[in-house]
Amino acid sequence: MRYGVIWDIAQAVCDSEPVDVTMGYLNAIWQGDVNAAVLRMLEHTTQPATPMNLTGPELLSVCEIATRCGEIMDKPVSFTGTEAQTALLSNSARAHELFGEPEVPAAQVIDWTARWVAAGGQSLGKPTHFQTRDGKY
């Protein structure tokens, strides 16, 4: 709950800052599910390496995440930007075939993160720049 796009969105809502919707959609996964899958991936290593995406299966909307954070925090939400026609997304179907779906659904991660931010929980202090589309972070 201390880092990630969901944290960035929740913090903007908490600070009453507009949420940039330029990158309108994203994938996300709970770190505990990542750790579990990475350990299981060791049994599937290849030489040369076989790339595998690991993220949640859902297509998440920046607007919907921000709206849910606003509901949890009882804060109004404002937006800036215009959703682009494309988004940087990952297809994690192969990982899900091998390891199953993540145990913690994205909705739970959003709720936990919004409550963490609203309670003044610490962050790692490293913004994701998820809304950046030119590759210059």
N, C-alpha and C positions, 0 to 999 in steps of 0.2 A: 504494500500500500504506500510505499515511500517513493516510488518511481513509476513512470510510464505515462502513456497517453491519457489513460483514465484519470490518473492523478493530476495531470496538467489541466484537464477539463474541469475537474472538481475544484481545483485551486482557483481557476478563473471565476467560477460560479461563486465560490466562497468570498472572493475579493470584489465581487460585483463588477467584474471586468467582462466585456463582451467575449464570447467564445467564437473563435475563427472557424468557419465551416468550409473553408476553401478545400481542404481535404475532407470530404464529407463522410467517408466511411473508413473503417479500419478493422483489423483482426486484433484480438488480445487473448491472453491466457494467464491464468494464475501461476505465479512463480513455483509454487509447490508442485503443480502438474508438470511444469517444465522440468524441474529437477528429477521427478520420477521417470519421465520419458527419456531424459538424457541418459540416465543410468541403464535403462533397458536398451537404449540404442547401442551400447557397447557390444551387444551380442550380434549386431547387424553391420559391423564395420566392414569396409571393403578397401581393396587396394587396386586401382586408385579410388579415392573417396567417392561415394555416391551422395549427392546432395539430397537433403530432406528438409522440408519446411516444417516447423513446429509452431503452431499457434492454435487458437480456438477455432472451432468450426463455423461460428456465427459471423455474419457480416454485420458489424455494429455501426450504427449511425451516430455521428458526433452530436447532432441535434437531440437525438433521443437520450444519449448519455447525459448531456448537459441538462435536459429537462428533468430526468430522474434525479440528478444531483440537486437541482433546485427544489424539487419536492421534498427530498430528505432534509435539506438544510432550511427549508421554508424561506427560500430566497427567490426573487425574480431572476429570470435568465434573459440575457440579451445576446444577440449574435452579430457578427460582422463577416463580410466576405460573401462570396457566392460559391455554391458547390460546383466544383469542376466536374467535367464529364468522365474523368478517370480518377482512380485512387491507387495507391501502392498497396496491394493486397497479396496475401500468400495463400496458396492452395496446400493445405496440410492433410489432404485425403490419405496419402500413403502412410503418414505417421499414425493417423487414426485407425487405419486398417491393421497396423502392427500392434498398437498399444491401446486401442479403444479411445473413447471420448474422454476429455478431461473430467475429473471428478467434481471440480468446482465450476459451475456455470458462470458465464460472463455477468449475468444479472446479479449474482452474489458478490462478485468482485466489485462491481459498480457500487452496490450498497455498502460494502465494507469500506471501500475507498472514500466514498462521500462522507461517511460517518467519521472516519479517521481524520480527514481534512477539516471537517466542521469542528472536531474536538481539539484542533490545534496540533495534531500529530505531525511529527517531523517528516521531512523529505530528504532525499539524498542531494537535493539542490542541483540537479542536472536536468534541465528541461529537455524534452524530446524533440522539440521543434517539428512536431507532427504535421503542422500546417504548411511547412516549407515544401515547395514544389520544384525549386530550381537546383536542389542538391547542395546548396551552400548553407551549412548549419553554423 
